[in-house]
């Protein structure tokens, strides 16, 4: 399974393009933050 990243520009959770950029907004690879654990990315107060 591919790693998932959160884009600091558009806020989407994405699998980066082959060049490492965001497939949604085109932000460069340095603007993507690896999501370590899927539970870390969930706000339990929002359902």
SVG drawing of the C-alpha trace seen along z (x, -y; Angstrom):
<svg xmlns="http://www.w3.org/2000/svg" viewBox="-21 -26 32 28">
<polyline fill="none" stroke="black" stroke-width="0.4" points="0.0,0.0 1.3,-3.4 2.1,-6.0 -0.4,-8.8 0.6,-12.4 -1.3,-15.5 -0.7,-18.5 0.1,-21.7 -1.3,-23.8 -4.7,-22.2 -5.1,-20.1 -6.0,-16.9 -4.7,-13.4 -3.0,-12.2 -0.6,-9.7 2.1,-11.9 2.7,-11.9 5.9,-10.2 7.8,-13.5 6.6,-13.8 4.2,-16.6 0.5,-16.9 -1.8,-15.5 -4.6,-17.9 -2.9,-21.3 0.6,-20.6 2.4,-21.7 6.0,-20.5 7.1,-17.4 8.4,-19.5 4.8,-20.7 3.6,-17.1 3.7,-15.6 3.7,-11.9 0.7,-10.6 2.4,-8.2 -0.7,-6.4 -4.2,-6.6 -5.7,-7.1 -3.5,-10.2 -5.4,-11.9 -8.9,-11.4 -10.6,-13.9 -12.7,-11.8 -15.0,-14.8 -16.1,-14.8 -18.3,-12.0"/>
</svg>
